[in-house]
Each structure stands twice: as structure tokens, then as C-alpha cells.
Amino acid sequence: MNQFGTILKFELKYFFKNKTFVGITIFFVVLIAAVMFFPRIISIFESDDPDEGNTPFSKPVMLVKTDDTAKEDAVKDIFETYFTDYDVRLATENIEEIQKMIIAGVAECAFVMQNDTSFTYYVNNLSLYDTNAEIASEAVSRVYQMNAMINEGISAQDAADIINFRVSGEVVSLGKSQIQNFFYTYIMIFALYMVILLYGQMVATNVATEKSSRAMELLVTSAKPTSMMFGKVLASCLAGLIQLIAIFGSAVLFYNLNRSYWGENMIIDSIFNIPASLLVYMLVFFILGFLIYAFMFGAVGSTATKLEDINTSVMPITMLFIVAFIVVMMSMTSGEVDNPAMIVCSFIPFTSPMAMFTRIAMSTVPWYEIAISIAILVGSTIGVGVISAKIYRMGVLMYGTPPTIGNLIKAALKS
Amino acid sequence: MELELLNIEKSFGDKKVLTGVSFKAEGGKAFGLLGRNGAGKTTTIRILMNVFPSDGGQVLIDGKPIDYNKIKIGYLPEERGLYPKKIILDQLVYFAQLKGMSRADAIKAIDYWLNRLDMTEHRTKRLDTLSKGNQQKIQLITALAHDPDIVILDEPFSGLDPVNAMLLKDVVKEQIAIGKIVLFSSHQMSYIEEFCDSIAIINKGVIVLHGDLRDIKRDYPRDRLVVRTQAPDAIRKDFGSVCSSTEDGGLMIRLSSPSEKQQIMMRITENYDIDEIKVFEPSLNDIFVEYAGDAPKEA
């Protein structure tokens, strides 16, 4: 136990003295600070220049040309209500000139009405997300409907009321709302993925470095291989956790400092309103998922003779993890997190940290399923830990061609 | 204190590495474990240090099974290696702590050894900034800082310049003088001869020769004479085929039996003008080549 503590402290110190580790952490904290303070900084510039008015950016120009000058004002009104992001102007030029203006960038786009029921939309580069034509079509048809009603003898006011009548509806989600939890689940899964892969690789490289520098020769005679393995893995787990807490903690802190400047941003709001129970699950699955992978990475690292062997040796583990990640990500974006693949994955120890966590976050999972999944994961982590320690014991003193994983496991089980 | 290995057996898979390895090493004396590459020296040392268990046999201290919690062992591995990118003091403290020392004690001991080995100025440098010989001295500190009862030195002199070799010799002599068991493993026979009172030669996992070095030499068949003379030709003519030249310009006369020794010596001293005549005593090198060669002799 004493030895284990010494090793843990030594390895942890390695992380905090490692310039890359500290650099990356600081980089992320600064980046998050920059993002979180952005609205506040913008608002400072805005209040400094009262002459420019309330809009810091001038709106793009949208030209509207009608077939009948008598309707011009009504059409302009309608377009202005539908396109609040645009500076809607009436055009008197002919079509060729309008096209030239758009190409020259004087105006961004233009609607040319042929008659009451048809128009042409001109735009320079049509964006993938351009819905102006659809919006205009709705606006124009509404004008048409209103005119038709007025012609039938309904007063303009009544016609407007009928047209603009909105049915009120409310959505009540009894389970979980994916609209709310998608973003934070995404961020957490991604963090889990990055941290496990990065730190797992680090554990493997670390072990292989000790072996190739022959520091291992002395280490194995000074400490128990199990202490060495567990010390190393737990140190990197702690370092990863501390890094995550530093990054997410600073995000929460900076957000709260600038909360008033963010206003009603649904995505940001949802990210910072993660239920506490989910954070606990995150912690549980992070630690278990990290350990099970780090043990495997450590065992594989111990079988490599040279540092260059590491990349190929860890490939199977990395692949396994990436497959789990892809299944989870695809299920998340499809909205169907309880599909059969995810249900199976949420009980397999190597995929459950991500799969079960996603299901808990984005769907309603019965408590016993969660309990079973965690129980399997805990059992497997202990099992993998014990086998890895045995492989490590044999691996660290073995030089030459790395043995196959099958042979190692066989030998480990035998001993 | 006396360290004894008794009938140690070890196999890796189907390969038998050690067969009935037994030897004794006493405190206050240096013991040489000799053998060719792959003979089983490192495996023996690792079993002695409890890196892995033996398949059979025992490691005894004063006749009782060794208690690794009580007996401290210091080890200088043949494959030198520490953390090249880490601060020297940090890693020395780390290794000393792993051996059970407190941080304060470790720093005190390490400072003593850094000073003793003229390395104090490198205390807070990174290991890879040091020359090979100096790195080796740092490595030596990991073997000695925790004041071990048994010091195992595997090829301690390789890569050291004569001044550093002298320094190391003094350190080793000190360790022997304060009663520690010093176990040498080396191919440099001159150092073994200089330090070791007793040796064991291991060949293909079997101890082929074991005992006090002087006894071994004395027990060697005394059937050869070495003669130094200014006029070797006459002797050569007289003795014919039993006379051969030695590497350093002397003559070697092989006797048909050790009992002839006195008679032949008298005959030579009476008849020829010689500078020196003595019974040939094999060097450790000769013994090693003979026992650790491809056809091992039974001891």
C-alpha cells in the first residue's frame, strides 16, 4: 500500500510537470474563457459606440419588386414582418439591373413578383440552409388568402385575425427531452472518448518507455508489478479527471460570471443545466470506463519492446473503442438511443460506459438495467485489472517479439 | 550473515533455465557469480530478489527462508536504465522510497552518496544530460542509498573510466568491510579476482564450479611449471614436446604427474640459468574458459 502510494504520487507528479499536459489544460481553459466572455466583450464595444445604433452589423439588403405599384407598401410590410433579419427595400430597377446588383453584392437577394401568386427568388450563392423562398411563399400566399377573403366581403381586420390565428399547444415530455439533453450528452460522450483514448495511449507509452529505457529492470526489483500497474493507471485516471474538472469547472464558472450576457440561448442553457444525477453517472462511467481501458493499454504497453511497437499493439483496443463511439454517436444523432444495438452495447463492459451513459442521459432506462450494466462493468474492470497485472508482470521482463494477445491471456490465466 | 541458494529450479515454458542452483555467500566477503551470456545469472539474481518465484528450491538467510520485508537488497542491473528525462534527485528519491525509506531519510542518504561519488553538482539535472559513466554512478546510488544488506552488482565496471573504476572499487571495498554480502556478476575476470573470495560458475543453468577462489586455484592439478629464463632454447630442446611457450614469453612445462614436480624443478634449477620457476596457477580467466566453455567439466 505504501509502495502504491509512492508510485501514485510519482506518476501524478509526472503529469503536473508535463508541459504538454499543463499546456493543453490551460489552452482549453483560455479557449472556454474566450467563448464565455465573448458576449460581454461584444457588449462593451456596442455601448462604446452609441452612434452606430443598436445593431452592430448592418443587415443584408433584400430587394422586393412588385408587378403593381399600388400594392408595394403592403407587400413591403409583409416581407418586413417575415424577414426581420433583412433590410427590405422596394426595387424600381428592372430585372437585369437587380441581378447585377446581387452579383455586385449591393443586395444579397431579391424577390420579383410576377403577379399575386408567383415570384422569382434571385440570390448569388444559394446556401444549403437558405429557406427564404419557402418563407416568401408562405408570406405571399397569406397575402393572397387575405385579399381573397376581403374580396368575399370579410373585413380586413377579421381576415387578418383569421389568417393570423395561432393554435396554442404545449409539449410535455414525461421522460427526457432530447432537445434539451442532446448537447450536453454529446459533449460528455466526446470528453469521455477523448480522455480515455488520450490517457490510455499515455499509459501504454509510459509503460513502454520504462521498459525500453530499462528503468523497468530496477523497478521490478523495487516494487510489486501490481502496485506499479495500479499506481500508474490510477494516477492517469486522476490526472484525466482533474483535467476534465478544470476544463468543465472553468466553463461553469465563466458562464455564471457572464450569464446575463448570454440571454436566452437554449443550447448554452441546456449545457449548463445538467441534472446532478447525470453528473454522478458520468463520474461512475468515466472512472470505470477509463480503468478498464487503461488496464488494457497498460498490459499491451508492457509487451512492447520498443516505443515504435506501441501504435500497432494498441490498435485492437483503439478500434474496439472507436466502434463503440461510432455506434453511440450514430444512435444519438438518429434520435433512437434505445435501439437494439445500443441495448446490447450498454451491457458489454467495453462499450457500456458510453452506451449506457447515453441511454441514461437521453432516454428513460429502468433502474435494474443500470444496476446490471454497472455491476457487469465493475466485475469486468476488476477481472481485466487482474489479468492485465499478470500480463504486465510477464510482459515487462520480456524482450524481443511481442507475444500475441491470445497467448498472453492464456499464460496469464494459467499462472 | 550468510546467504544460501538451495537447489533453485526454474523453467520458462518448456525451457529449463536453472537446474539445482546452489551456492553460499557470506557477509563481509564478495562473491562472484560467473557465467556466459544466457547461462542463467540474471534469472538467478531475479529469483534471489523475488522478482518471480522459483519452481523449486529455497533462498535462505542464516539457514532460514529469506524475509523480503526485513532483508534489503540493492541491485545494479546489467542493463542500466533510469528515467532519462527526469530530474536525478527526484528519481533517486523515488527509488529509495519504493525500497521503504522515508522521503527525508532518502534525501539525506542520496546527498551522502552524491557527495561520495562526486556527483553533487548534478543533483538537480536531468539524467540524460550526464555522460554514460556519470549515469552509471547515479545508477549505483539506487543500489546503495537504502543501505541494503545484500548488494548485487551486475557488470559494475563496464563503461567506467579508470578514475571512476577506482572510486567504485573503493566503494565496494567499503561495503564489504562493513559486513555486507556483495554479489558480483561480471565477465571482467580481473575485477572478480581482485574482490571475490569465493565464486560460482554457472553454465547452462547448472553450477559447474563453486567454492573459495584460493582453494579452487590450489586444488587445480599442480602438473604444470612456468619457467622464465634468458635462454629458453636449451630447455625447449631438453624437454621437447611437453614444453611450450606462454603468451608472456615464458615457458610452460607439462608434467606427466604432479608428483614429478620437485624432481623436475630441481633438475631445471641445477642445469639452467633461470630467473624464475613456479608451479602454474591458472588465472580465473583460464578456469572460466575451461568450465564455462561448450563442454562443461563436472566439478
Interface residues (C-beta under 8 A of the other chain):
Chain A: N2 Q3 T6 I7 F10 K13 Y14 E210 S213 R214 A215 M216 E217 L218 L219 V220 T221 S222 A223 R393 L397
Chain B: R46 M49 V51 F52 I73 Y75 P77 E79 R80 G81 L82 Y83 P84 K86 D90 Y94 F95 Q97 L98 K99 G100 Q139 T142
